[in-house]
């Protein structure tokens, strides 16, 4: 005998909720990416170069034997540095 609270639509409802959550996460990631790109544009070339060098140094420390994908990891670390320093904190008042 089926559980009185279950229905044949329950898996479909669960899937729809999962799809909504995935779509929301994707939209949040796109917004974060856009904010990071805007921050990169707003930074001076010298400051951006310094952040890039810091990201490069950190990646090489964390992965001293890396052979492939170093540039991608550096870009991800650069984005992380920008997010952590400029975008994840509420503005000072």
VOZADO-322113 format. One record per atom (N, C-alpha, C, CB): residue number from 1; atom name; y, x, z. Coordinates in steps of 0.02 Angstrom, whole numbers, plus 32768, in hexadecimal, padded with zeros to 4 digits. Glycine has a CB too. Layout:
// VOZADO-322113
+-----+-------+------+------+------+
: num : atome :   c2 :   c1 :   c3 :
+-----+-------+------+------+------+
: NUM :    CA :    Y :    X :    Z :
...
+-----+-------+------+------+------+
This chain:
// VOZADO-322113
+-----+-------+------+------+------+
: num : atome :   c2 :   c1 :   c3 :
+-----+-------+------+------+------+
:   1 :     N : 7FC5 : 802A : 8000 :
:   1 :    CA : 8000 : 8000 : 8000 :
:   1 :     C : 803E : 802D : 8000 :
:   1 :    CB : 8000 : 7FD0 : 803E :
:   2 :     N : 806E : 8020 : 7FD3 :
:   2 :    CA : 80AA : 804A : 7FD0 :
:   2 :     C : 80D5 : 8041 : 800D :
:   2 :    CB : 80D3 : 803A : 7F91 :
:   3 :     N : 80FB : 8075 : 801D :
:   3 :    CA : 8128 : 8073 : 8055 :
:   3 :     C : 815C : 803D : 8048 :
:   3 :    CB : 814A : 80B9 : 8061 :
:   4 :     N : 816D : 8014 : 807B :
:   4 :    CA : 819C : 7FDC : 806F :
:   4 :     C : 81E1 : 7FF2 : 8058 :
:   4 :    CB : 81A2 : 7FB3 : 80AD :
:   5 :     N : 81F6 : 802F : 806A :
:   5 :    CA : 8239 : 8045 : 8056 :
:   5 :     C : 823A : 806A : 8014 :
:   5 :    CB : 8257 : 8070 : 808B :
:   6 :     N : 81FF : 807B : 7FFA :
:   6 :    CA : 81FE : 809F : 7FBB :
:   6 :     C : 81FF : 806D : 7F81 :
:   6 :    CB : 81C1 : 80CD : 7FB6 :
:   7 :     N : 8214 : 8085 : 7F49 :
:   7 :    CA : 8215 : 805B : 7F0D :
:   7 :     C : 8206 : 8087 : 7ED1 :
:   7 :    CB : 825A : 8036 : 7F04 :
:   8 :     N : 81F3 : 8069 : 7E9A :
:   8 :    CA : 81E6 : 8092 : 7E5F :
:   8 :     C : 8224 : 80B5 : 7E45 :
:   8 :    CB : 81C8 : 8067 : 7E28 :
:   9 :     N : 825F : 809F : 7E5A :
:   9 :    CA : 829E : 80BD : 7E43 :
:   9 :     C : 82B3 : 80F8 : 7E6E :
:   9 :    CB : 82D5 : 8089 : 7E42 :
:  10 :     N : 8292 : 8104 : 7EA5 :
:  10 :    CA : 82A7 : 8139 : 7ED2 :
:  10 :     C : 82A8 : 817E : 7EB0 :
:  10 :    CB : 8279 : 813B : 7F0E :
:  11 :     N : 8274 : 8192 : 7E8B :
:  11 :    CA : 8278 : 81D3 : 7E69 :
:  11 :     C : 82B2 : 81D7 : 7E38 :
:  11 :    CB : 8237 : 81E2 : 7E44 :
:  12 :     N : 82BF : 81A1 : 7E15 :
:  12 :    CA : 82F7 : 81A0 : 7DE6 :
:  12 :     C : 833A : 81A8 : 7E0B :
:  12 :    CB : 82F7 : 8160 : 7DBB :
:  13 :     N : 8340 : 8186 : 7E43 :
:  13 :    CA : 837E : 818B : 7E6A :
:  13 :     C : 8386 : 81D2 : 7E85 :
:  13 :    CB : 837D : 8158 : 7EA5 :
:  14 :     N : 8350 : 81F0 : 7E9C :
:  14 :    CA : 8353 : 8234 : 7EB5 :
:  14 :     C : 8367 : 8264 : 7E7C :
:  14 :    CB : 830F : 824A : 7ED3 :
:  15 :     N : 834D : 8259 : 7E41 :
:  15 :    CA : 835E : 8284 : 7E07 :
:  15 :     C : 83A7 : 827B : 7DF4 :
:  15 :    CB : 8331 : 8273 : 7DCB :
:  16 :     N : 83C0 : 823D : 7DF7 :
:  16 :    CA : 8406 : 8231 : 7DE6 :
:  16 :     C : 8434 : 8254 : 7E19 :
:  16 :    CB : 8414 : 81E5 : 7DE5 :
:  17 :     N : 8420 : 8252 : 7E59 :
:  17 :    CA : 8448 : 8274 : 7E8C :
:  17 :     C : 8447 : 82C0 : 7E81 :
:  17 :    CB : 842D : 8264 : 7ED2 :
:  18 :     N : 840D : 82DA : 7E70 :
:  18 :    CA : 8407 : 8321 : 7E62 :
:  18 :     C : 8432 : 8335 : 7E26 :
:  18 :    CB : 83BD : 8334 : 7E55 :
:  19 :     N : 8432 : 830B : 7DF2 :
:  19 :    CA : 845B : 8318 : 7DB7 :
:  19 :     C : 84A6 : 8317 : 7DC9 :
:  19 :    CB : 844C : 82E4 : 7D81 :
:  20 :     N : 84B9 : 82E7 : 7DF2 :
:  20 :    CA : 8500 : 82E2 : 7E07 :
:  20 :     C : 8514 : 8321 : 7E2E :
:  20 :    CB : 850B : 82A3 : 7E33 :
:  21 :     N : 84E8 : 8338 : 7E5B :
:  21 :    CA : 84F7 : 8373 : 7E82 :
:  21 :     C : 84FB : 83B1 : 7E56 :
:  21 :    CB : 84C2 : 837D : 7EB9 :
:  22 :     N : 84CF : 83B6 : 7E25 :
:  22 :    CA : 84D0 : 83EF : 7DF7 :
:  22 :     C : 8510 : 83EF : 7DCD :
:  22 :    CB : 8492 : 83EE : 7DC9 :
:  23 :     N : 8524 : 83B4 : 7DB6 :
:  23 :    CA : 8561 : 83AE : 7D8F :
:  23 :     C : 859E : 83C1 : 7DBA :
:  23 :    CB : 8569 : 8366 : 7D74 :
:  24 :     N : 859E : 83AB : 7DF9 :
:  24 :    CA : 85D5 : 83BC : 7E25 :
:  24 :     C : 85D8 : 8407 : 7E31 :
:  24 :    CB : 85CE : 8397 : 7E67 :
:  25 :     N : 859E : 8427 : 7E3C :
:  25 :    CA : 859E : 8470 : 7E46 :
:  25 :     C : 85B8 : 8494 : 7E08 :
:  25 :    CB : 8556 : 8488 : 7E56 :
:  26 :     N : 85A4 : 847D : 7DCD :
:  26 :    CA : 85BB : 849B : 7D8F :
:  26 :     C : 8607 : 8495 : 7D88 :
:  26 :    CB : 8598 : 847B : 7D54 :
:  27 :     N : 8622 : 845B : 7D99 :
:  27 :    CA : 866A : 8450 : 7D95 :
:  27 :     C : 868F : 847D : 7DC6 :
:  27 :    CB : 867C : 8406 : 7DA2 :
:  28 :     N : 8672 : 8485 : 7E03 :
:  28 :    CA : 8691 : 84B1 : 7E34 :
:  28 :     C : 8690 : 84FA : 7E1D :
:  28 :    CB : 866D : 84AB : 7E78 :
:  29 :     N : 8659 : 850F : 7DFF :
:  29 :    CA : 8654 : 8553 : 7DE4 :
:  29 :     C : 8687 : 855E : 7DAC :
:  29 :    CB : 860D : 8561 : 7DCB :
:  30 :     N : 868F : 852C : 7D82 :
:  30 :    CA : 86C0 : 8532 : 7D4B :
:  30 :     C : 8707 : 8537 : 7D67 :
:  30 :    CB : 86BA : 84F6 : 7D1B :
:  31 :     N : 8716 : 8510 : 7D9B :
:  31 :    CA : 8758 : 8514 : 7DBB :
:  31 :     C : 8763 : 8558 : 7DDA :
:  31 :    CB : 875F : 84DD : 7DEF :
:  32 :     N : 872F : 8572 : 7DFB :
:  32 :    CA : 8734 : 85B4 : 7E1A :
:  32 :     C : 8740 : 85EA : 7DE5 :
:  32 :    CB : 86F4 : 85C4 : 7E43 :
:  33 :     N : 871B : 85E6 : 7DAE :
:  33 :    CA : 8722 : 8615 : 7D77 :
:  33 :     C : 876A : 8613 : 7D5B :
:  33 :    CB : 86EF : 8606 : 7D3F :
:  34 :     N : 8784 : 85D6 : 7D53 :
:  34 :    CA : 87C8 : 85CE : 7D3A :
:  34 :     C : 87FB : 85ED : 7D69 :
:  34 :    CB : 87D8 : 8583 : 7D2E :
:  35 :     N : 87F3 : 85E2 : 7DAA :
:  35 :    CA : 8821 : 85FE : 7DDB :
:  35 :     C : 881E : 864A : 7DDC :
:  35 :    CB : 8812 : 85E2 : 7E22 :
:  36 :     N : 87E2 : 8666 : 7DD5 :
:  36 :    CA : 87DB : 86AF : 7DD3 :
:  36 :     C : 87FE : 86CB : 7D95 :
:  36 :    CB : 8790 : 86C4 : 7DD4 :
:  37 :     N : 87F4 : 86AB : 7D5C :
:  37 :    CA : 8814 : 86C1 : 7D1E :
:  37 :     C : 8860 : 86BE : 7D24 :
:  37 :    CB : 87FC : 8697 : 7CE3 :
:  38 :     N : 8879 : 8689 : 7D44 :
:  38 :    CA : 88C2 : 8683 : 7D4D :
:  38 :     C : 88DB : 86BB : 7D7C :
:  38 :    CB : 88D4 : 863D : 7D6B :
:  39 :     N : 88B5 : 86CA : 7DB0 :
:  39 :    CA : 88C9 : 86FF : 7DDE :
:  39 :     C : 88CA : 8742 : 7DBA :
:  39 :    CB : 889A : 8701 : 7E1B :
:  40 :     N : 8898 : 874F : 7D90 :
:  40 :    CA : 8897 : 878E : 7D6A :
:  40 :     C : 88D5 : 8794 : 7D3F :
:  40 :    CB : 8857 : 8792 : 7D3F :
:  41 :     N : 88E9 : 875E : 7D20 :
:  41 :    CA : 8924 : 875E : 7CF5 :
:  41 :     C : 8963 : 876B : 7D1D :
:  41 :    CB : 8929 : 871B : 7CCF :
:  42 :     N : 8965 : 8751 : 7D5A :
:  42 :    CA : 89A1 : 8758 : 7D84 :
:  42 :     C : 89A8 : 879E : 7DA2 :
:  42 :    CB : 89A0 : 8725 : 7DBB :
:  43 :     N : 8971 : 87C2 : 7DA9 :
:  43 :    CA : 8974 : 8805 : 7DC7 :
:  43 :     C : 8991 : 8837 : 7D96 :
:  43 :    CB : 892E : 881B : 7DDE :
:  44 :     N : 89B3 : 8869 : 7DB1 :
:  44 :    CA : 89CD : 889E : 7D85 :
:  44 :     C : 8993 : 88C5 : 7D69 :
:  44 :    CB : 89FF : 88CC : 7DAC :
:  45 :     N : 899C : 88E4 : 7D2E :
:  45 :    CA : 8965 : 890C : 7D12 :
:  45 :     C : 894F : 8944 : 7D40 :
:  45 :    CB : 897B : 8929 : 7CCF :
:  46 :     N : 897E : 8962 : 7D64 :
:  46 :    CA : 896C : 8998 : 7D92 :
:  46 :     C : 8941 : 897E : 7DCC :
:  46 :    CB : 89AC : 89B9 : 7DAE :
:  47 :     N : 8955 : 8945 : 7DE7 :
:  47 :    CA : 892F : 8928 : 7E1F :
:  47 :     C : 88E9 : 8913 : 7E08 :
:  47 :    CB : 8954 : 88EB : 7E3D :
:  48 :     N : 88E5 : 88F5 : 7DCD :
:  48 :    CA : 88A4 : 88E1 : 7DB1 :
:  48 :     C : 8878 : 891E : 7DA5 :
:  48 :    CB : 88AE : 88B9 : 7D70 :
:  49 :     N : 8896 : 8955 : 7D8D :
:  49 :    CA : 8870 : 8993 : 7D82 :
:  49 :     C : 8856 : 89AF : 7DC4 :
:  49 :    CB : 889C : 89C7 : 7D5E :
:  50 :     N : 887F : 89AB : 7DF8 :
:  50 :    CA : 8869 : 89C2 : 7E3A :
:  50 :     C : 882F : 8998 : 7E54 :
:  50 :    CB : 88A3 : 89C1 : 7E6C :
:  51 :     N : 8834 : 8957 : 7E4B :
:  51 :    CA : 87FD : 892C : 7E61 :
:  51 :     C : 87BD : 893A : 7E38 :
:  51 :    CB : 8811 : 88E2 : 7E59 :
:  52 :     N : 87C6 : 8946 : 7DF8 :
:  52 :    CA : 878C : 8956 : 7DCE :
:  52 :     C : 876A : 8996 : 7DE6 :
:  52 :    CB : 87A2 : 895E : 7D84 :
:  53 :     N : 8793 : 89C8 : 7DF6 :
:  53 :    CA : 8777 : 8A08 : 7E0F :
:  53 :     C : 8753 : 89FE : 7E51 :
:  53 :    CB : 87AF : 8A3C : 7E17 :
:  54 :     N : 876F : 89D4 : 7E7C :
:  54 :    CA : 874D : 89C5 : 7EBB :
:  54 :     C : 870A : 89A1 : 7EAF :
:  54 :    CB : 877A : 899A : 7EE8 :
:  55 :     N : 870A : 8971 : 7E81 :
:  55 :    CA : 86CC : 894D : 7E71 :
:  55 :     C : 8699 : 897E : 7E54 :
:  55 :    CB : 86DB : 8914 : 7E3E :
:  56 :     N : 86AF : 89AA : 7E29 :
:  56 :    CA : 8683 : 89DC : 7E0B :
:  56 :     C : 8665 : 8A0A : 7E41 :
:  56 :    CB : 86A8 : 8A06 : 7DD7 :
:  57 :     N : 868F : 8A21 : 7E6E :
:  57 :    CA : 8678 : 8A4C : 7EA4 :
:  57 :     C : 8644 : 8A29 : 7ED0 :
:  57 :    CB : 86B4 : 8A63 : 7ECF :
:  58 :     N : 8652 : 89EA : 7EE1 :
:  58 :    CA : 8623 : 89C5 : 7F0B :
:  58 :     C : 85E0 : 89B9 : 7EE9 :
:  58 :    CB : 8642 : 8982 : 7F1F :
:  59 :     N : 85E2 : 89A8 : 7EA9 :
:  59 :    CA : 85A3 : 899D : 7E84 :
:  59 :     C : 857B : 89DD : 7E80 :
:  59 :    CB : 85B2 : 8982 : 7E3C :
:  60 :     N : 859C : 8A14 : 7E74 :
:  60 :    CA : 8578 : 8A54 : 7E70 :
:  60 :     C : 855C : 8A6A : 7EB3 :
:  60 :    CB : 85A6 : 8A8B : 7E54 :
:  61 :     N : 857E : 8A57 : 7EEA :
:  61 :    CA : 8563 : 8A65 : 7F2C :
:  61 :     C : 8527 : 8A39 : 7F3B :
:  61 :    CB : 859A : 8A5B : 7F61 :
:  62 :     N : 852C : 89F9 : 7F2A :
:  62 :    CA : 84F6 : 89C9 : 7F37 :
:  62 :     C : 84BA : 89D4 : 7F0A :
:  62 :    CB : 8510 : 8982 : 7F2F :
:  63 :     N : 84C5 : 89ED : 7ECE :
:  63 :    CA : 8490 : 89F5 : 7E9C :
:  63 :     C : 8495 : 8A3A : 7E7C :
:  63 :    CB : 8495 : 89BD : 7E66 :
:  64 :     N : 8486 : 8A6F : 7E9F :
:  64 :    CA : 8491 : 8AB2 : 7E84 :
:  64 :     C : 8467 : 8AC3 : 7E47 :
:  64 :    CB : 8484 : 8AE5 : 7EB9 :
:  65 :     N : 842F : 8AA2 : 7E3D :
:  65 :    CA : 8403 : 8AB2 : 7E05 :
:  65 :     C : 8404 : 8A7F : 7DCD :
:  65 :    CB : 83BC : 8AB9 : 7E1E :
:  66 :     N : 8439 : 8A58 : 7DCB :
:  66 :    CA : 843D : 8A23 : 7D98 :
:  66 :     C : 8442 : 8A41 : 7D52 :
:  66 :    CB : 8478 : 89F4 : 7DA5 :
:  67 :     N : 841C : 8A25 : 7D25 :
:  67 :    CA : 841C : 8A3D : 7CE0 :
:  67 :     C : 843A : 8A09 : 7CB0 :
:  67 :    CB : 83D5 : 8A4F : 7CCA :
:  68 :     N : 842A : 89CA : 7CBC :
:  68 :    CA : 8441 : 8995 : 7C8F :
:  68 :     C : 8465 : 895F : 7CB8 :
:  68 :    CB : 8406 : 8976 : 7C68 :
:  69 :     N : 8498 : 8942 : 7C9A :
:  69 :    CA : 84BA : 890A : 7CBA :
:  69 :     C : 84F2 : 891E : 7CEA :
:  69 :    CB : 848A : 88E2 : 7CDF :
:  70 :     N : 8503 : 895E : 7CEB :
:  70 :    CA : 8537 : 8974 : 7D19 :
:  70 :     C : 857A : 8951 : 7D0C :
:  70 :    CB : 8540 : 89C0 : 7D14 :
:  71 :     N : 858D : 894B : 7CCD :
:  71 :    CA : 85CD : 892B : 7CBD :
:  71 :     C : 85D0 : 88E2 : 7CD4 :
:  71 :    CB : 85D9 : 892E : 7C72 :
:  72 :     N : 8599 : 88BF : 7CCD :
:  72 :    CA : 8596 : 887A : 7CE3 :
:  72 :     C : 859E : 8877 : 7D2F :
:  72 :    CB : 8554 : 8858 : 7CCD :
:  73 :     N : 857A : 88A3 : 7D52 :
:  73 :    CA : 857F : 88A4 : 7D9B :
:  73 :     C : 85C6 : 88B6 : 7DB2 :
:  73 :    CB : 854D : 88D6 : 7DB8 :
:  74 :     N : 85E6 : 88E3 : 7D8F :
:  74 :    CA : 862A : 88F5 : 7DA0 :
:  74 :     C : 8659 : 88BA : 7D97 :
:  74 :    CB : 8643 : 8931 : 7D75 :
:  75 :     N : 8651 : 8896 : 7D60 :
:  75 :    CA : 867A : 885A : 7D54 :
:  75 :     C : 866F : 8826 : 7D8A :
:  75 :    CB : 866B : 883D : 7D0E :
:  76 :     N : 8630 : 881B : 7D9D :
:  76 :    CA : 8621 : 87EB : 7DD2 :
:  76 :     C : 8640 : 8801 : 7E14 :
:  76 :    CB : 85D6 : 87E2 : 7DD9 :
:  77 :     N : 863C : 8841 : 7E23 :
:  77 :    CA : 8659 : 885C : 7E61 :
:  77 :     C : 86A5 : 8856 : 7E5F :
:  77 :    CB : 8644 : 88A6 : 7E6C :
:  78 :     N : 86C3 : 8863 : 7E26 :
:  78 :    CA : 870B : 885B : 7E1E :
:  78 :     C : 871F : 8813 : 7E2C :
:  78 :    CB : 8722 : 8870 : 7DD7 :
:  79 :     N : 86FB : 87E4 : 7E0F :
:  79 :    CA : 8709 : 879D : 7E1B :
:  79 :     C : 8702 : 878C : 7E66 :
:  79 :    CB : 86D9 : 8770 : 7DF2 :
:  80 :     N : 86CF : 87A8 : 7E85 :
:  80 :    CA : 86C4 : 879D : 7ECC :
:  80 :     C : 86FE : 87B8 : 7EF6 :
:  80 :    CB : 8682 : 87BE : 7EE2 :
:  81 :     N : 8715 : 87F4 : 7EE5 :
:  81 :    CA : 874D : 8812 : 7F09 :
:  81 :     C : 878B : 87E6 : 7F02 :
:  81 :    CB : 875B : 8859 : 7EF0 :
:  82 :     N : 8799 : 87D0 : 7EC6 :
:  82 :    CA : 87D4 : 87A5 : 7EBA :
:  82 :     C : 87CE : 8764 : 7EE0 :
:  82 :    CB : 87DD : 8797 : 7E6E :
:  83 :     N : 8792 : 8746 : 7EDE :
:  83 :    CA : 8788 : 8707 : 7F02 :
:  83 :     C : 8793 : 8711 : 7F4D :
:  83 :    CB : 8741 : 86EA : 7EF3 :
:  84 :     N : 8773 : 8744 : 7F68 :
:  84 :    CA : 8777 : 8750 : 7FB0 :
:  84 :     C : 87BD : 8760 : 7FC7 :
:  84 :    CB : 8748 : 8787 : 7FC3 :
:  85 :     N : 87E2 : 8787 : 7FA1 :
:  85 :    CA : 8824 : 879E : 7FB7 :
:  85 :     C : 885C : 876D : 7FA9 :
:  85 :    CB : 8834 : 87DF : 7F96 :
:  86 :     N : 8857 : 8748 : 7F72 :
:  86 :    CA : 8891 : 8720 : 7F5D :
:  86 :     C : 8885 : 86D5 : 7F5A :
:  86 :    CB : 88A7 : 8738 : 7F1B :
:  87 :     N : 8847 : 86C0 : 7F55 :
:  87 :    CA : 883C : 8679 : 7F47 :
:  87 :     C : 8815 : 8653 : 7F7D :
:  87 :    CB : 8817 : 8673 : 7F07 :
:  88 :     N : 87F1 : 8676 : 7FA8 :
:  88 :    CA : 87C8 : 8651 : 7FD7 :
:  88 :     C : 87EC : 8641 : 8018 :
:  88 :    CB : 878A : 8679 : 7FE6 :
:  89 :     N : 8827 : 865E : 8022 :
:  89 :    CA : 884D : 8652 : 805F :
:  89 :     C : 8883 : 861E : 8052 :
:  89 :    CB : 886B : 8693 : 807A :
:  90 :     N : 8892 : 85F5 : 8084 :
:  90 :    CA : 88CB : 85C8 : 807B :
:  90 :     C : 890B : 85EF : 8078 :
:  90 :    CB : 88CE : 8593 : 80B4 :
:  91 :     N : 893C : 85D7 : 8053 :
:  91 :    CA : 897B : 85FC : 804C :
:  91 :     C : 899E : 8602 : 8090 :
:  91 :    CB : 89AA : 85DA : 8019 :
:  92 :     N : 89C0 : 863B : 8099 :
:  92 :    CA : 89E7 : 8644 : 80D6 :
:  92 :     C : 8A25 : 8617 : 80D4 :
:  92 :    CB : 89FD : 868F : 80DF :
:  93 :     N : 8A38 : 8601 : 810F :
:  93 :    CA : 8A74 : 85D5 : 8111 :
:  93 :     C : 8AAA : 85F5 : 8138 :
:  93 :    CB : 8A63 : 8591 : 812F :
+-----+-------+------+------+------+
